[in-house]
Amino acid sequence: KVVLFYPTQDVSVGGRGREMDASFSVSLGAMRPLLKKLDMMLGPHGCKLTKGVNDRCQLLKDELEEIATYLEDLLKVEDPPLAAKCWMKEAHELSYDILDCIDNFVPPDQSLGYKFDHNMTHVKIPKRLKWQKQIEYAAPDVSGHVISKTIRVDVTCAPKRLKWYQQIVEKVSEFRIYAQEVVRRYDRYQVHCCSTSVASRFSAIGPMMPMPPPPCEKTCSGLVIDGRMSKFINSQLANDENRQLRVVSIHGSGCLGKTMLAKVLYNKLGRQFHCRAFIRVSKKPDMKRLFCDMLSQIQRKHPQASEDASDELHITTENIRNYLHAKRYLIVVDDLWDTSAWDFINQLLPKCIKGSRIITTTQIEDVALACCCDDPEQVFEMKPLDDDHSRKLFFGRIFGSESDCPEEFKQVSSQIVEICGGLPLATISIASLLANQPSVSMELFTHIHDSFISLLSSNLTSERTTQVLNLSYNSLPYYLKTCLLHLSMYPEGSIIFKHDLVRQWMAEGFLAASEGKNMEEVAGLYFDELVDRRFIQ
């Protein structure tokens, strides 16, 4: 099972997340992974620290947990003031600095090969020796011995271990000062005075609640493929009598559901072909990655990496051409922005007479016509959903059908549908947001209506969809925001395997403990909720 992630805007996390942007600043940063790592260090199987160092680290952890609590509270604020954003950035930077420091300080048992051996050279240590305390740093295993007696210490290793402990003490003390200052600034900036928005109530219930299932493929197909589209499919795609390679293009402005429609067609028609692939081009395509994705999909396995990286693109394209030769294939090329990318892809695909089909999607009319050899009959023009289909999509997601909607919700629901302007993504996003609540209330419906009423005068589809997605994003619990933002490390249009993704979330410490469930099960629940909320597909 794979997930296709298409970010709606550029999000940069840059390494450890040093380049803070608006979207990333509302997450917990590295705080959760940091607290998890400190737990491991201080646990029975962690680093063997002296009691003094261990106590200092525990105090630092307590202070960081207090900061994490404040951050979680701020995540419930839909539009925090500038002072709060500045404080959050300071807290994030501190968490990254500490996490980097921990990663640099590898336990001495591993980096120095330290092992305490009672057969080492004898060294007499007087009871009142000035550096008795330092010996506790250098050899904690002997700290319980009577120091006046002769003990065996690896004197060659002790200075290195002593230096390591001294550095740890200095760093922990330094970070404790910074952490205490961050806590003081929380009060000084009066960050605690930020009021939470009504939108925060959407995330009051955690992801463990059972959720209504998203619309099934058949429902989506029935909504999108109306009579006009059915006629186009039958004449241009499903006609088996025409064995020539045929290219059709889906054209329309952003957020009208071109990709959704292409996926419906991909799944609906896919079994008629020997092999198929769904690739996304985007504005600045990485052709090497794109063709590797195509090859892995048509072969249903990962292609072997070439030893010569300079020839990898050539080898990949030749493998695609050879594999598709004499086969009936279906290729979907999503989000084309210029004819040059199409020309590169088109010359790669064999023109054999096997009834193969290529579907492209684009916002640019000239590109759509170029894909279809300037034949307007092979271009399908996407239009907003009509009122009937919009209502079916909205009410079906929340209540099952419009007839099952309580009477008191019908008027405000109809107004919300009107605000969505027939945009499938906006409609399903708001409906999914409401459907994921344990119970619906007039307060939440009214809040959504009042938040978007100004959009009725806007004809910009992108503005409407952006506002809807902002509300949906702000309603996420902090742990889902962190998992979602983690996806921004991948290039646009990447194919991400679910199994790999949830294991990355586990390794990064993004997951909260849940009674009766292991971490992999919790990660799976997070993934499923992001799918239900329509953030990933």
C-alpha positions as CSV (number, residue, x, y, z in Angstrom):
1,K,0.0,0.0,0.0
2,V,1.4,3.4,-1.0
3,V,0.5,7.0,-0.3
4,L,0.8,9.7,-2.8
5,F,1.5,13.0,-1.1
6,Y,1.0,16.2,-3.0
7,P,1.8,19.3,-0.9
8,T,-0.3,22.4,-1.6
9,Q,2.6,24.7,-0.8
10,D,6.3,24.6,-0.4
11,V,7.3,23.4,3.1
12,S,10.9,23.3,4.2
13,V,12.2,21.6,7.2
14,G,15.8,21.9,6.2
15,G,17.8,19.2,8.1
16,R,16.8,19.4,11.7
17,G,14.2,22.0,10.9
18,R,16.4,25.1,11.3
19,E,14.6,27.0,8.5
20,M,11.4,27.7,10.4
21,D,8.3,28.6,8.3
22,A,4.7,29.4,9.2
23,S,3.4,25.9,8.8
24,F,6.3,24.2,10.7
25,S,6.2,26.7,13.6
26,V,2.9,25.3,14.8
27,S,4.3,21.9,15.5
28,L,6.2,20.6,18.5
29,G,9.5,20.6,16.6
30,A,11.9,18.1,18.0
31,M,10.4,18.2,21.5
32,R,8.8,14.8,21.4
33,P,11.8,12.9,19.9
34,L,14.0,14.7,22.4
35,L,11.9,13.7,25.4
36,K,11.8,10.1,24.1
37,K,15.6,10.1,23.7
38,L,16.1,11.5,27.2
39,D,13.8,8.7,28.6
40,M,16.0,6.1,26.9
41,M,19.2,7.7,28.3
42,L,17.9,7.8,31.8
43,G,16.3,4.4,31.7
44,P,17.8,1.2,33.1
45,H,19.2,0.2,29.7
46,G,20.4,3.7,28.8
47,C,23.8,5.4,29.4
48,K,25.6,4.6,32.6
49,L,25.6,8.0,34.2
50,T,26.7,9.0,37.7
51,K,24.0,9.9,40.1
52,G,24.9,13.6,39.9
53,V,24.8,13.7,36.1
54,N,21.6,11.6,36.0
55,D,19.9,14.0,38.4
56,R,20.9,17.0,36.3
57,C,19.5,15.3,33.2
58,Q,16.2,14.5,35.0
59,L,15.8,18.1,36.0
60,L,16.4,19.2,32.4
61,K,13.8,16.7,31.2
62,D,11.3,18.0,33.7
63,E,11.8,21.5,32.4
64,L,11.5,20.4,28.8
65,E,8.2,18.6,29.6
66,E,6.8,21.9,31.0
67,I,7.8,23.7,27.7
68,A,6.2,20.9,25.7
69,T,3.0,21.3,27.6
70,Y,3.0,25.0,26.8
71,L,3.6,24.3,23.1
72,E,0.7,21.8,23.0
73,D,-1.5,24.6,24.4
74,L,-0.4,27.0,21.8
75,L,-1.2,24.5,19.0
76,K,-4.9,25.0,19.9
77,V,-4.6,28.7,18.9
78,E,-5.7,29.1,15.3
79,D,-3.7,32.3,14.7
80,P,-1.3,32.9,17.6
81,P,0.1,36.5,18.1
82,L,3.6,37.4,17.0
83,A,5.0,37.1,20.5
84,A,3.7,33.6,20.8
85,K,5.2,32.6,17.4
86,C,8.6,34.1,18.6
87,W,8.4,32.1,21.8
88,M,7.5,28.9,19.9
89,K,10.5,29.4,17.6
90,E,12.8,29.8,20.6
91,A,11.5,26.6,22.2
92,H,11.9,24.8,18.9
93,E,15.5,26.0,18.5
94,L,16.3,24.9,22.0
95,S,14.9,21.4,21.4
96,Y,17.0,21.1,18.2
97,D,20.2,22.2,19.9
98,I,19.8,19.7,22.7
99,L,18.9,16.9,20.3
100,D,22.0,17.7,18.2
101,C,24.1,17.7,21.4
102,I,22.8,14.3,22.5
103,D,23.5,12.9,19.0
104,N,27.1,14.2,19.2
105,F,27.7,12.7,22.7
106,V,27.8,9.0,21.9
107,P,27.9,7.0,25.2
108,P,31.6,6.3,26.1
109,D,31.0,2.6,26.4
110,Q,30.6,2.7,22.6
111,S,32.9,5.5,21.5
112,L,35.8,4.8,23.8
113,G,35.4,1.0,24.2
114,Y,35.2,1.5,28.0
115,K,34.8,-1.7,30.0
116,F,35.5,-1.8,33.7
117,D,37.7,-4.8,34.4
118,H,38.8,-5.8,37.9
119,N,41.9,-7.3,36.5
120,M,43.3,-4.0,35.5
121,T,46.4,-2.4,36.9
122,H,46.4,-1.7,40.7
123,V,46.3,2.0,41.7
124,K,46.2,3.0,45.3
125,I,43.8,5.8,46.0
126,P,43.8,7.5,49.5
127,K,40.5,8.0,51.1
128,R,40.8,11.8,51.2
129,L,42.3,12.2,47.8
130,K,41.3,15.6,46.2
131,W,40.0,14.0,43.0
132,Q,38.0,11.3,44.7
133,K,34.9,12.9,43.2
134,Q,36.5,12.8,39.8
135,I,37.1,9.1,40.2
136,E,33.4,8.7,40.6
137,Y,33.0,10.4,37.2
138,A,35.8,8.3,35.6
139,A,34.7,4.9,37.0
140,P,31.1,4.9,38.3
141,D,31.2,1.2,38.6
142,V,33.5,1.5,41.6
143,S,31.8,4.5,43.3
144,G,30.3,2.1,45.9
145,H,33.7,0.8,46.9
146,V,35.6,1.9,50.0
147,I,38.0,4.4,48.5
148,S,40.6,3.9,51.1
149,K,41.2,0.4,49.8
150,T,43.2,-0.5,46.7
151,I,40.9,-0.7,43.7
152,R,41.6,-1.4,40.0
153,V,40.9,1.4,37.6
154,D,41.7,1.6,33.9
155,V,43.9,4.7,34.2
156,T,44.3,5.0,30.4
157,C,40.6,5.2,29.9
158,A,39.7,7.3,32.9
159,P,40.9,10.7,31.6
160,K,38.8,10.2,28.4
161,R,35.7,9.2,30.4
162,L,36.3,12.0,32.9
163,K,36.5,14.5,30.1
164,W,33.2,13.1,28.6
165,Y,31.4,13.5,31.9
166,Q,32.7,17.0,32.4
167,Q,31.4,18.0,29.0
168,I,28.0,16.4,29.7
169,V,27.7,18.3,33.1
170,E,28.7,21.6,31.4
171,K,26.2,21.1,28.5
172,V,23.3,20.0,30.8
173,S,23.9,23.0,33.1
174,E,24.0,25.3,30.0
175,F,20.8,23.9,28.6
176,R,19.0,24.0,31.9
177,I,19.7,27.8,32.0
178,Y,18.3,28.2,28.5
179,A,15.2,26.1,29.4
180,Q,14.5,28.1,32.5
181,E,14.8,31.3,30.5
182,V,12.3,29.9,27.9
183,V,9.9,29.2,30.7
184,R,10.3,32.7,32.1
185,R,9.7,34.2,28.7
186,Y,6.5,32.3,28.4
187,D,5.2,34.4,31.3
188,R,7.0,37.6,30.3
189,Y,5.5,37.5,26.8
190,Q,2.1,36.7,28.4
191,V,1.8,33.8,25.9
192,H,-0.5,32.0,28.3
193,C,-3.1,34.8,27.6
194,C,-3.7,33.5,24.1
195,S,-7.2,32.4,23.7
196,T,-8.0,29.1,21.9
197,S,-10.3,29.2,18.9
198,V,-13.4,27.2,18.3
199,A,-11.4,25.3,15.7
200,S,-9.3,23.8,18.5
201,R,-12.4,21.9,19.7
202,F,-12.2,19.8,16.6
203,S,-9.0,18.2,17.9
204,A,-10.2,17.7,21.4
205,I,-10.9,14.1,20.7
206,G,-7.8,11.9,20.0
207,P,-7.3,9.7,17.0
208,M,-8.4,6.5,18.8
209,M,-12.1,7.3,18.3
210,P,-13.9,5.2,15.6
211,M,-14.4,7.3,12.5
212,P,-17.0,7.2,9.7
213,P,-15.4,5.6,6.6
214,P,-14.5,8.0,3.8
215,P,-16.6,7.8,0.6
216,C,-15.9,4.6,-1.2
217,E,-14.5,4.5,-4.6
218,K,-17.9,3.6,-6.1
219,T,-19.5,6.7,-4.5
220,C,-16.7,9.0,-5.7
221,S,-17.0,7.5,-9.2
222,G,-20.8,8.0,-9.2
223,L,-20.4,11.7,-8.2
224,V,-17.6,12.6,-10.6
225,I,-18.4,10.6,-13.6
226,D,-21.7,12.1,-14.7
227,G,-23.4,11.7,-18.1
228,R,-21.1,14.1,-19.9
229,M,-18.0,12.2,-18.5
230,S,-19.5,8.8,-19.2
231,K,-19.9,9.7,-22.9
232,F,-16.3,10.9,-23.1
233,I,-15.0,7.7,-21.4
234,N,-16.9,5.4,-23.7
235,S,-15.8,7.2,-26.8
236,Q,-12.2,8.0,-26.0
237,L,-11.0,5.5,-23.4
238,A,-13.2,2.4,-23.2
239,N,-13.6,1.8,-26.9
240,D,-11.7,-1.5,-27.5
241,E,-12.3,-1.3,-31.3
242,N,-9.7,1.4,-31.6
243,R,-6.4,-0.3,-31.1
244,Q,-4.3,2.7,-31.8
245,L,-2.5,4.4,-28.9
246,R,-4.8,7.2,-27.7
247,V,-4.0,10.2,-25.5
248,V,-6.7,12.1,-23.7
249,S,-6.3,15.1,-21.5
250,I,-8.3,16.4,-18.5
251,H,-8.1,20.2,-18.4
252,G,-9.4,22.6,-15.8
253,S,-8.3,25.1,-13.1
254,G,-6.8,24.1,-9.8
255,C,-8.9,22.3,-7.1
256,L,-11.6,21.1,-9.5
257,G,-10.8,17.4,-9.0
258,K,-8.7,16.6,-12.1
259,T,-6.4,14.3,-10.1
260,M,-9.4,12.7,-8.3
261,L,-11.0,12.0,-11.7
262,A,-7.8,10.6,-13.1
263,K,-7.5,8.2,-10.2
264,V,-11.0,7.0,-10.6
265,L,-10.4,6.3,-14.2
266,Y,-7.0,4.7,-13.4
267,N,-8.7,2.3,-11.0
268,K,-11.8,1.8,-13.1
269,L,-10.0,0.9,-16.3
270,G,-6.7,-0.4,-15.0
271,R,-7.6,-4.1,-15.1
272,Q,-8.1,-4.0,-18.9
273,F,-4.3,-3.4,-19.4
274,H,-1.2,-5.5,-19.0
275,C,0.5,-2.8,-16.9
276,R,-0.1,0.7,-15.7
277,A,1.5,3.6,-13.9
278,F,0.4,6.8,-12.3
279,I,3.0,9.5,-12.2
280,R,3.0,13.2,-11.2
281,V,5.1,15.7,-13.1
282,S,4.7,19.0,-11.2
283,K,6.3,22.4,-12.2
284,K,9.9,21.4,-11.8
285,P,10.0,17.6,-12.5
286,D,12.9,15.4,-11.5
287,M,12.8,13.2,-14.7
288,K,15.2,10.6,-13.3
289,R,13.0,10.1,-10.2
290,L,9.8,10.2,-12.3
291,F,11.0,7.5,-14.7
292,C,12.2,5.3,-11.8
293,D,8.7,5.6,-10.3
294,M,7.2,4.7,-13.6
295,L,9.4,1.7,-14.1
296,S,8.8,0.4,-10.5
297,Q,5.0,0.6,-11.1
298,I,4.8,-1.1,-14.5
299,Q,7.2,-3.9,-13.3
300,R,5.6,-4.0,-9.8
301,K,9.1,-4.1,-8.2
302,H,11.9,-1.7,-7.4
303,P,14.4,-1.3,-10.2
304,Q,18.0,-2.1,-9.5
305,A,20.2,0.9,-9.1
306,S,22.8,1.4,-11.8
307,E,26.5,1.3,-10.8
308,D,27.1,4.3,-13.2
309,A,24.9,7.1,-12.0
310,S,25.5,9.2,-15.1
311,D,23.9,6.4,-17.3
312,E,21.0,5.7,-14.9
313,L,18.5,7.9,-16.7
314,H,19.4,6.4,-20.1
315,I,19.2,2.8,-18.7
316,T,15.8,3.5,-17.0
317,T,14.2,4.9,-20.1
318,E,15.5,2.0,-22.2
319,N,14.1,-0.4,-19.7
320,I,10.7,1.3,-19.8
321,R,10.6,1.3,-23.6
322,N,11.6,-2.4,-23.8
323,Y,9.2,-3.4,-21.1
324,L,6.2,-1.6,-22.6
325,H,6.9,-2.8,-26.1
326,A,4.2,-5.2,-27.4
327,K,2.2,-4.6,-24.2
328,R,-1.2,-2.8,-23.7
329,Y,-0.5,-0.2,-21.1
330,L,-2.3,2.6,-19.2
331,I,-0.2,5.6,-18.1
332,V,-1.6,8.6,-16.2
333,V,0.6,11.7,-16.3
334,D,-0.8,14.1,-13.7
335,D,-0.1,17.8,-13.3
336,L,1.7,18.7,-16.5
337,W,2.8,22.4,-16.7
338,D,4.6,22.6,-20.0
339,T,5.0,20.8,-23.3
340,S,8.7,20.1,-22.9
341,A,8.0,17.6,-20.1
342,W,5.3,16.0,-22.1
343,D,7.6,15.7,-25.2
344,F,10.2,13.9,-23.1
345,I,7.6,11.5,-21.7
346,N,5.8,11.0,-25.0
347,Q,8.9,10.1,-27.0
348,L,9.7,7.4,-24.4
349,L,6.4,5.5,-24.8
350,P,6.1,3.0,-27.6
351,K,3.3,3.6,-30.2
352,C,2.4,0.0,-30.7
353,I,-1.1,-0.9,-31.9
354,K,-2.3,-2.7,-28.7
355,G,-5.0,-0.4,-27.5
356,S,-2.9,1.5,-25.0
357,R,-4.1,4.7,-23.4
358,I,-2.5,7.7,-21.8
359,I,-4.4,10.2,-19.6
360,T,-2.9,13.6,-18.8
361,T,-4.1,16.3,-16.5
362,T,-3.2,20.0,-16.7
363,Q,-4.4,23.5,-15.9
364,I,-3.0,24.9,-19.1
365,E,-5.2,24.6,-22.3
366,D,-2.3,24.7,-24.7
367,V,-0.6,21.8,-22.9
368,A,-3.8,19.8,-23.0
369,L,-4.1,20.4,-26.8
370,A,-0.5,19.6,-27.4
371,C,-0.9,16.2,-25.6
372,C,-3.8,15.4,-27.9
373,C,-2.2,16.6,-31.2
374,D,-4.5,19.6,-31.1
375,D,-7.6,17.6,-31.2
376,P,-10.2,19.2,-28.9
377,E,-12.4,16.1,-29.1
378,Q,-9.8,14.3,-26.9
379,V,-9.8,17.0,-24.2
380,F,-12.3,16.9,-21.3
381,E,-13.0,20.2,-19.7
382,M,-13.4,19.9,-15.9
383,K,-16.2,22.0,-14.3
384,P,-17.2,22.6,-10.7
385,L,-19.7,20.1,-9.3
386,D,-23.3,21.1,-9.7
387,D,-25.4,21.7,-6.5
388,D,-26.9,18.2,-6.6
389,H,-23.5,16.4,-6.7
390,S,-22.0,18.8,-4.1
391,R,-24.9,18.1,-1.7
392,K,-24.6,14.4,-2.1
393,L,-20.8,14.5,-1.5
394,F,-21.2,16.7,1.6
395,F,-24.2,15.1,3.3
396,G,-23.1,11.6,2.4
397,R,-19.8,12.1,4.1
398,I,-21.3,13.4,7.4
399,F,-24.8,11.9,7.7
400,G,-24.8,9.1,5.1
401,S,-27.4,10.9,3.0
402,E,-29.2,14.2,3.0
403,S,-32.4,12.6,4.2
404,D,-30.6,11.5,7.4
405,C,-29.4,15.0,8.2
406,P,-31.3,16.5,11.2
407,E,-33.6,19.3,10.2
408,E,-31.8,22.0,12.3
409,F,-28.5,21.4,10.4
410,K,-29.9,21.5,6.8
411,Q,-29.9,25.3,6.3
412,V,-26.4,25.9,7.6
413,S,-25.2,22.8,5.8
414,S,-26.6,24.1,2.5
415,Q,-24.9,27.4,3.1
416,I,-21.5,25.7,3.6
417,V,-22.0,23.7,0.4
418,E,-22.6,27.0,-1.4
419,I,-19.4,28.4,0.0
420,C,-17.5,25.5,-1.3
421,G,-18.4,26.6,-4.8
422,G,-18.6,23.1,-6.3
423,L,-15.0,22.4,-5.5
424,P,-14.6,18.7,-4.6
425,L,-11.5,19.1,-2.5
426,A,-13.0,21.9,-0.4
427,T,-16.3,20.0,0.0
428,I,-14.8,16.7,1.0
429,S,-12.3,18.4,3.3
430,I,-14.9,20.2,5.4
431,A,-17.2,17.2,5.4
432,S,-14.4,15.0,6.5
433,L,-13.5,17.5,9.3
434,L,-17.1,17.4,10.6
435,A,-17.5,13.6,10.1
436,N,-14.4,12.9,12.3
437,Q,-16.1,14.5,15.3
438,P,-17.7,12.1,17.9
439,S,-20.9,14.2,17.6
440,V,-21.9,17.2,15.5
441,S,-23.0,20.4,17.0
442,M,-24.6,23.6,15.7
443,E,-21.7,25.6,17.2
444,L,-19.2,23.8,14.9
445,F,-21.3,24.2,11.8
446,T,-21.9,27.9,12.5
447,H,-18.2,28.5,13.2
448,I,-17.3,27.0,9.8
449,H,-20.0,29.0,8.0
450,D,-18.9,32.3,9.7
451,S,-15.2,31.5,8.9
452,F,-15.8,31.2,5.2
453,I,-18.8,33.5,4.5
454,S,-16.4,36.2,3.0
455,L,-15.4,33.7,0.4
456,L,-18.8,33.8,-1.3
457,S,-17.7,37.0,-3.1
458,S,-14.5,35.4,-4.3
459,N,-14.2,33.6,-7.6
460,L,-10.7,32.3,-6.9
461,T,-10.9,28.5,-6.5
462,S,-7.5,28.4,-5.0
463,E,-8.4,30.9,-2.3
464,R,-11.5,28.9,-1.2
465,T,-9.6,25.6,-1.1
466,T,-6.6,27.2,0.8
467,Q,-9.0,28.6,3.5
468,V,-10.7,25.2,3.9
469,L,-7.4,23.3,4.1
470,N,-6.1,25.8,6.7
471,L,-9.1,25.1,8.9
472,S,-8.7,21.4,8.4
473,Y,-5.0,21.6,9.3
474,N,-5.5,23.8,12.3
475,S,-8.0,21.3,13.6
476,L,-5.4,18.5,13.7
477,P,-4.1,17.3,17.1
478,Y,-0.4,18.2,17.5
479,Y,0.8,14.7,16.9
480,L,-0.9,14.5,13.6
481,K,0.5,17.8,12.6
482,T,4.0,16.6,13.3
483,C,3.4,13.4,11.3
484,L,1.9,15.4,8.4
485,L,4.7,17.9,8.3
486,H,7.2,15.1,8.3
487,L,6.0,14.3,4.8
488,S,7.3,17.6,3.5
489,M,10.8,16.1,3.5
490,Y,9.8,14.2,0.4
491,P,9.9,15.7,-3.1
492,E,6.5,16.7,-4.5
493,G,4.6,13.8,-6.0
494,S,6.7,11.1,-4.2
495,I,5.4,7.6,-3.7
496,I,5.8,6.7,-0.1
497,F,5.3,3.2,1.2
498,K,3.1,3.1,4.3
499,H,5.2,0.5,6.1
500,D,8.3,2.6,5.7
501,L,6.5,5.8,6.7
502,V,5.0,4.6,9.9
503,R,8.4,3.1,11.0
504,Q,10.0,6.5,10.4
505,W,7.4,8.1,12.7
506,M,8.2,5.5,15.3
507,A,11.9,6.1,15.0
508,E,11.5,9.9,15.2
509,G,9.4,9.6,18.4
510,F,6.3,11.2,16.9
511,L,3.9,8.7,18.6
512,A,2.1,9.0,21.9
513,A,1.7,5.9,24.0
514,S,-1.7,4.2,23.9
515,E,-2.8,1.6,26.4
516,G,-3.2,-1.8,24.9
517,K,-1.5,-0.9,21.5
518,N,2.1,-1.1,20.4
519,M,3.8,1.7,18.6
520,E,3.2,0.2,15.1
521,E,-0.5,0.0,15.8
522,V,-0.6,3.6,17.0
523,A,1.3,4.7,13.9
524,G,-1.2,2.8,11.7
525,L,-4.0,4.7,13.5
526,Y,-2.3,8.0,12.8
527,F,-1.9,7.1,9.2
528,D,-5.5,6.0,8.8
529,E,-6.8,9.2,10.4
530,L,-4.8,11.4,8.0
531,V,-6.3,9.4,5.2
532,D,-9.8,9.9,6.6
533,R,-9.2,13.6,6.9
534,R,-8.1,13.6,3.2
535,F,-4.6,14.9,3.9
536,I,-2.9,12.0,2.3
537,Q,-4.2,9.7,-0.5
